[in-house]
Amino acid sequence: MSYVAPIFVGLLYVLLMSLLTEPHRRRLNAVMVGGAGAAYLSGGGLGGWEFAFTASATYVAYRGLDSWTFIGVGWLLHTGWDVVHHLKGNPIVPFAHDSSLGCAICDPVIAVWCLGGGRSPRELWRGARRARVESGALRPGVR
């Protein structure tokens, strides 16, 4: 399994999600992290712990409807659950043995973006430019 491909999948996810406007972007990401929390329910192999994790992921996703921080935390929780499944449970994709490991590599990429506020590339560029102006590295009005 390639360790680089899941990073690109995470970056592609971020890029595609960045095309949405706020607050739709945040709300859809909250729904996505809630769905990811239930991904192992039908055969994760960890019994009742699957329900406990899904319940906690659902709570975090609900809080994520209004908070990028909770969405980022949800992706990090899912990363941990992916690692547990890679080591002790069943893979997220039954016919792909290392799929949980791939998911554990992909999810933190998404989490970092979410913890940074889930901003679009344009918003990131404006923020970086504003920071350079404020630091004196760039004069206002100069491109």
Secondary structure as UniProt FT lines:
FT   HELIX           5..18
FT   TURN            22..23
FT   HELIX           24..37
FT   TURN            38..43
FT   HELIX           48..64
FT   HELIX           68..87
FT   TURN            94..95
FT   TURN            97..98
FT   HELIX           99..115
FT   TURN            116..117
FT   HELIX           121..135
FT   TURN            140..141
//
